[in-house]
Amino acid sequence: MTESKAKNISAIPIDGFSNVRITSLWSFLQSVDWSEPWLMGLLAFHVLCFAFTILSCKYYRLQICHFLLMGNREMAAPVKLRIILGENDSQRLILPGGMPETVIELVQEIKRQCGVDGDFRLQFMDVEFGNEFTNLVSMSDIQDKSSIKVIFNSVTPTQPDGTPPSLYSAAASRTLNDSSSLSSAGSSFDTDILSSPESTSSRSTVWPIVFPMPRFAYDSQLQLDRANAAFKETGALLNPDTKLKSAVLDGLAETIVQYKVYLSDREFDEVAEALVTANPCLKEPGSVTGYGGWKTSLKYKLANYRTKLRRLGCPEVTVNALTHKPESKCSPAYGVKKPKKAEVNYCPTYPAGETPETLEEIRVALLSEVKKRNNEHKLAAMMDKTFALRRQEVVSEAPMIADFKMRWPALFNVREVSTEFKRITTIHLQSKFFSELDVHSANLMKAYAKKGGVQGKQIKTIMAPITKTDTIEVRRECILKGLCVYLNEDPDKLVKQYLDVDESTQMAIAETVFGIFVIRQEGAEPGDDPADVGIVLEGVEVMSELGNVAFAVVMLLGLVYALNLSYPQELKYTFEVLQKIIMELDANKLSNKAQVLKTLLSR
């Protein structure tokens, strides 16, 4: 009897912290360490909630608000998703209201926040299949901090009866049937046209951060290798003869023109420094940098190389021929047309087998094709084919916007502006812009908060709508306007506001040279959608129905590149930051204002 009682007692669990044998509810309560701060806070929270419920028992509306507030704290937990838009291109999607109920709602949220549209499907990282991506058909397959991949469909599949497939049928059918979807805000057609075999772009890589050293002619490379080995052993420098020096310079020039034909002084420094770094035996003892003489020789060599290219009809060089300059200013140094905003394909050559006459025939055919519906893919192919003709016209002739729009009406829509920007820079326009802007948003707002004086008050006024309606569109708009003020520029020069009842709106738009117009309804709140958002260049309304200001800024930047425009003097710092910090194009050469801001954002 005693042994069985002892066995029963030993079977009773003992708390590991208080060493109290738990035999009843009272002993369990004794085993709890009630001095834990989190436990005391939890108890206090429930006591306060209970007391509030008792005291407000006669005020049912107050109790309803209390219940909804407590319920939303649990039900509306924010969700973060990683959206993969392409290779080396991803963006964080924040859902403050929790996970959407359907995949279609998630698709719409991706379109709204990430600035993408078109015909695409979603895939999620499936842990049951080794983290391989699988088509997303149910929201139960994903959770907080899941990775979602966006797959763009180049051709929309159809079922035998001609209807779109069931997967995202709502979004797919809207893309097929709504011809205005191409101009909807947030649409993105950053498809990889440059990778197609019929691509007209002559280059596909920007200027490298570290210049790649080529392999020179066999005998020259052998001589350099032996001299480098001798330098490591004895420190002896090589005094290259004329033949070796010419071979080295020729090899460097051939590699340089794969990126550009006109180099800045800084880029000449980078090439010469890369040469003596890879071949230390070529350092010059009488030079401060060790490569000053190589830099000078390289400038002359590239100038001679451009002469050869001019004789061969290379458009990047022939556009600066003396025959294309006014007689009164017929000088080689006058008005040199070269990339100034990190353009990769500034003035490309015609596609193989094409002439200006054949491309002009395609351009004329475009005038009728653009009026047809549901032929976006044909238009895209024709625009891609005529890219070189369009760029040479823009660069060499600098036509008026009204005339150019009449000749190339297919260019002035969301899809083609985005694609043209990618042809010129090899970078996705919308996804890159919005992802980088969202990354820097928190630090930009911190920088704005530290601004004092008149500028600080103006920034606070601009940022006020965020406190009322903190949507992603309103936040981006306020940050972009605040950026203008922070850089001591006038945001009204960039975005001009009008009321729909104002009769002078059209006249004011016609007098605008460069900017964005926003037409709002009378009495509208800051979070309400505007009646219209568009872009005006030289008094011509080139784009409209863009949805929000942030998206219009993206399209305006794309048009600056597509039409080879210069930044307006009153907004030059704002667009410098957008180009070099947000888009990371030519990010190594910054003005003092932009450099200070970049330093603050990097901390």
N, C-alpha and C positions, 0 to 999 in steps of 0.2 A: 504493500500500500504506500509506504514511504517512498519507495523507488519510483512508482508510477507518478506520484505527486511531483517528485523532483524532475522527472522527465517533462511533465507538463509545464512546470515553471521555466525550465531551460528552453522550451519551445517558444516562450513569449519573447517578442523582439525587444532589443535594447537600442535606444537612440544613440547614434554614434557621437553626438556632440555633448549631450548632457549626461550620458551614461545612466539615464533613467529607464527602468523597465516599463514599457507601455502596456498597461493592463486595462485602462479605461480612457474615456474622453478626457477626464480631468488630468490623468497622468500624461496624455498626449499634449494638452495645453501647457503643462508644466515643462515639457521637454522643448518647447519653442522658445527661441531667444528673442523676446519681445523688444530688446534694445536695438535691433538692427534698424538703421535709418530708413532703408527702403520700405520695411514693414510698417514702421511708424508713419511714414508718409502715406502709405496705402490706406492704413486705418483712418488717418486724419481726413483723407480725400473722401472716403465712403461716409464718414460721420458728417462732413460738411454737406455732401449731397443729400443725405438723409434729412439733416436739419433744414436744408433749403426746401426739400419736398414738403415737410410738415408746415413750415412757415408760409409757403405759397399755395396751400391747399385751397384757398378761396379765390385764387387767381388762375383760372384754368389756362388762359392764353400764355401766361408766364411759364406754367408747367409744360405746355406743349413745346415752347421754344427750348426749355431745358432738356426735354426728352429728345428732341431732334438734334440738339447740339451734342448730347452724349452719344446718340446713335451714329452721327456722322463721324465722330472721332474714331469709331471702330470700322464703320462701313466704307468711308471715303479715304482709306489709307492711300497715300500717293504711291504710284508704281513707276519704276524706271525700266526702260527697255533699251537694248543696244541695237540700233538699226544699221545694217550693213548695206550701203548703197552701191558699192563697187569695190574694186581692188584698191586697197589703201585709202578707203573712203568710208567712214562710218560716223554715226551721229547718235547722241543720246536723246531718247524720247522720254519726256516726263509727262505722266498722266496724273494730275492732281486729284481727279475724281475716281481713281481706282481703275481696275482693268475693264475695258469695254466688254459688253455682253456678247457681241458678235464680231466676226472677222471683218465684215464690211465696215463697222464702226471704227475698227483699228486701222483699216485702209484709209478711211477719210481723215483720221487723226494724223497719220503719217504724211498724207498729202498736205495737210494744213501746217504742221510744224516743220517738216523737213523740206518743204517746197518742191515736192515731186508730184507727178501726175502721169497720165497715160495708161496704157494697158500693162499691168504688172501683176504678179502674184507674190505671195509671201511664203517663206520657208522658215522653219524653226530648227534649232539644234537639238536633235533627238538623242538623248543619253542612252536609250535602249539599243541604238544602232551605232555605238561608238562615236557619238557626237557628230554624226553625219546630218546634213540638212535635208529635211523632209517637208513636203507641202503642208502648209497650215490650213486645216479645215475646221478646227474647233478650238475655241479659246481655252478649253480645259487642258490643252497640250502645253501651254506656256504659263509662266508665273513671273513674279517680280525678278528683275535683272536677267531675264532671258535674252538670247541673241536671236534677232529676226533678220532674215536676208531678203532684200527686194530683188526680184528677178523680172527684168523688163522683157516683154515679148515684142520682138521685131515685127512679127506677123500675127494677127489675132486669129486663133483657130475657130472654126465653126463646126457645128454638128451637121449631120446629113440634111436636116430640114432647113439649114441656113441660119439657125439661131446660135447665139453665143453659148459657150460652155457654162455649166452650172457653177463652176468655181468663180466666185466674185461676179456673178452674172449681172448684178446691178451696176457695178463699176464698168464692166466690159461693155454692156449694152449702151451705157451712157457715152462711152468713148466712141462707139460705132455710130450712134444715131445723132449725137449732138455735135454739129460742126463747129459750134462756138467753144468747145472744150479746149481748143488749142490756145485760146487767149484767157483762160481762167486763171485766177491768181494762184500761185504756188505750183503751176504746172512745170514739169521738168522733163525734157527729152534729151538728157545728156547721154544719148546712146553713142557707142564707140564707133562712129563712122570712120574715124581715121584708121582703124584697123582693117577696113575692108580692102580687098585687092584693087578696087577701082578708085582708091583714095587719090585725091589730087594734091594732097599736101606733100611738100618736098622734105619737110623735117618733122620729127616726132619727139624731139627732146629739147628741153630748155638748156640754157648755158649752165654747165656743171659747176657745183660748188668747188670741187677740186678738179683742175683740168687734167684729163687722162693723157698720159704720155704715149705717143705712138711708137711702134717698132719701125725703125728707119731701114734704109737699104741694107742688105746683108753685110757688105763690106764695111759700111759706116757703123752699123751696130756692133760688129766685131771689134772695131777699133775703139769704140766707146767702152765696151765691156772690159777690154784689157786696160784701158786708161783708168777706169773706175777701180779695178782691182789694185793697180799700182798706187792709186790715191789712198786706199785703205791701208796699205802697207807702209808707204813712205810719206804720204801727204803731198805727192808731186801733182801739180796741176798740168792739164793738157793745153797746149797752144795749137788749136785746130788750124789746119791749112784751109785754103780757099774751097777745095772740093768737099771736105768734110763739113765745113760751116754751111755751104750752100745746100748740102743734102739734109742737114738738120733743119734749116729754115724752111726748105721745101716740104719736109714731112710735117712740120708744125702748121704751115699755112694750109695744107690739104686737110688737116684735122680741124682747124679753126672754122673753115668755110662749111663744115658739116653742121655748125651751129649758127653762124652769122658771118657776114662779110665786112661789117663795120664794127670795130671794137672801140670801147672806151679806154681811157688811159689806165683805169684800174684793171680792166680785163687784160691789157697787155702785161701789166705787172704780174697778174696771176699766171699767165702762160710762161713768162720768163722765169718766175720763181719755181714753177713746177719743173721746168727744164733742169735747172741747177740742183734742185732737190733730188730728182731721179738720177742725175748724172753729176755728182759733186766735182768731178774732174774738170768740168766746164766753168767753174766759178772764176770770176775775174778779180784778181788781187787788187787792182786799182779802183774798183767800184765800191761805193758805200754799201750797196745792197748785195753786191756780188753778181748782179745780172743786168746792170745798167746798159752795157754795150749790146747785149743780146736783145734787150727791149727795143733799142733804137734800130738795130738791124731788122728786127721782126716787123717794125712799122713800115720800113721801106719794102721789105719782101711782100707784105700783104698788099701794099699799094700796087706793086708790079703785078701781083696775082690778080687783082681786080681789073687791071688793064687787059689781061688775057681773057677774063670772064666777059668783059665788055665786048671784046671782039667776037666772042662766041654767042653773044646775044642774051646773056643772063639778065633777066628783067630787074633784079635787085640793084644792078650796076648801071644798066642802060637808062634807067629812069633818072639818073643824075648826069646824063650826058649833056654837053654844052648845047646841043641842038634843042634840048627841051627847056632851056632857060631863056629869059628875056634878053634881048640884044643889049640893053643898057646895063645889065648885070651879068654878063656872060663870063663868069668866073667859076673855076672848079669848086671853090669853097662856099659859093653862094647857095643857100637853100638846099643843102644836102638832105635828101629824103632817106631816112634810115630808122630802124626801130628805136623808139624812145620810151616805150612802156612794156618792155620785155616781151615783145611779139616774137614768136618763133617762126611763123610763116608770114612774113611781112609783105612780100611781093613775090609769090611763087611762080614757077614756070607753068606753061600749059601742059595738060596731060599728054602722054605719048599718043601720037597719031592725030592730035587735035590742032586746029589753027584758029586764029581769031574769027574767021568767017564761020566755021562750023559751030563754034561756041556761041556766036551771035545768033545763029539759027535756033539753038536750044533756048537762048534767052527770049527770043520772040515767041517760041512755043510756050514758054512759062506764063506769058501774059494771058493766054487763054486757059491754061491748066489751073491757074490760081483761082479761077472763078468756079471751078467744078467742086463737087463735094466728095468726101470719102476717098481722096487720092493723095493722102499725106505722104505715103511712102514714095510715090512717083515724084512728087514735088521735091522731097528730100534728096532723091537720087539726082534730079536735074540741078538742084542748087549745089550739090556737092561737085557735080561735073563742071559747073561754071564758076567755081570758087576763084580760080586764077584770073579769069577774065574780069570778075567783079573787083578783086583786090587791085589789079593793075589800073582799073578805071578809077577806083577810089584814091589810090596813092598818086598816080601821075596827073590826073585831071582835077581832083578835089572838087567834084560837082556840087551844085546847090542841093540841099536836102529835098526840095520839092521835085527837082528834075530827077534825082536819083530814085526817089520813091516811085515815080511814074515808070522808070525803066525796070526797077526791081521790086515790085509790090510784094512778092512772096517773102522777102527778107523781114518785113516788119510785122512779125508775129512772135509769140513767145518761143515756139519751138525752134525757129530758124535763127533767132538772135542767140539763143543758148548754143546751138550747134555751130554757128559762125564763130562765136567766142572760143569754142573748143578747137576749131580748125586753126585759129590764129595763135592761141596760147598753149594748146594741148591740155588745158585744165577745165574741169567741169565748173560751170559758172554758179548755178544756184546752190547745189549741195555744198560746194566749197565755201561760198560766201556765208550761208546761213549757219553752217556748223562752226566756222571760226568766229562769227559774230556772237553766237551763243556761248562759246567757250570764254570769250573775253568780256561778256556782259557784266559779270560780277565785279571784275577788276575795274572796268570802265565806270560803273556806278560808284565804286569807292573813290576813284579819282575825281568824279564829278562832285561828290560830297565834300571833298577837301577844298574845292574852289570857293573863294570868297569874293566880296565886292559885288559889283554890278553883274559880272558874269555868273557868280554863284547864285544870285537871286533869279537870274534869267533861266539858269539850268533847273532850279527848283520848280519854277513855273512850268517848264517843259516836261519835267518828270512827274508832275502832279497826276496826270491821268492814270499812271500805274497804280496809285493807291485806290482808285475807284474801280478800274477794270484791268486786272492783271492778266490779260490774254497775251499770247506770244506775239501777235501782230502789233498790239499797242505797245508792248515792251520794246520790240525792235524799233518801232517808229520813234519812240521817245529817246532811245539810246542814240540813234543816228542823228536826230536833231540836236541832242545834247552834245554830240561830237563836234558839230559845227561851232557851237558856242564855245566849247572848251578850246578849240583851235583859233578862237577870236575871229570867227567868220559868221555871217548872217544866215541862219537856217531858212529865212524867207526867200533868199536867193535860190535855194534848192527846191523848196516845196512852197507852192503858192495856194492859199486856201480861198475858195469861193463858195457862195451860197447859190442854191439852184434857182432862187427867186431873183437873183441879181441879173438884170438885163445886160449889164456891161461885161459879163463873164467872157463871152466869145471874143469881144474886142480886146480884152486884157490878155487872153490866151494868144491871140494873133500877134500881139506885141512882144511876146516872150521869145527870147533867143535860145535859152537853154534852161530847162527846168522841168519840174513835175507839177501838175495841177491836180487839186483835190476839190471835188464839188460835193458839198454836204447839204443835207436837207435842213431847212430852217428849224431850229429848236432841237436838233439832234444832240445826244449825249456823246461824251468822248469815246465810249465803247461801241457806239453804233457804227454799222458799216456805211462808208460814204456812198453817195449816189454814183460817183465815177472817179476813177484815178487814172491818169494818163501821162504821157510824155510829150513835150513840145520842143522842137528843134527848129530854129530859124523861122518861128511863127507857124510851123506846120505841125499839126497834131499827128504824130507818127504812130502812137500806140494808145489804146484806151482800154477801159474795163479790166484794169490790172488788180483790182480788189483792195490792195492796201499799199501804204507808202513804202514799206520795207521792200516789197517785191518790185515796186516801181524803181527804186534805187538800183536794184540788181539789174533790171532791164536797161536802165540808163547807162550803167557802167558797160554792159554788153554792147550797146549801141555806140558808145565812144570808141570801142575797139573796132567794131564792124565798119564804122564810117570813117575811121582814122581821124577822129576829132581831138583837139587839144582840150585840156581841162580849163574851164573858165578861171580867170585870174582871181576872182573873188571867192572861189571854192577850191583853189589848188591844193591847200593843205588837207582838206577833207578827203578829196579824191586820192591824194597821195597815201593817206592812211588806209583807205579802202583797198587800194592797189597793192601796197607794199607790206602792210601789216595783216590785213584781213585775207587778201588773196595770195599773199606771199610771192608777188611777182616783182623781181628786182629788189629784193628786200635788204640788200647789203648797202645800198646807197640811199641814205635818208637825210632829210633836212633836220635842222636842230629841233624844231617843234615835234616832228614825227619821231625822232630818236629819243627825246625825253619821254614821250608817251609810251613808246615801245619798252623803255626801261622800266616804267611803272607797271606795265602789264606783265612783265616777265618776273616780277618779284612775288 
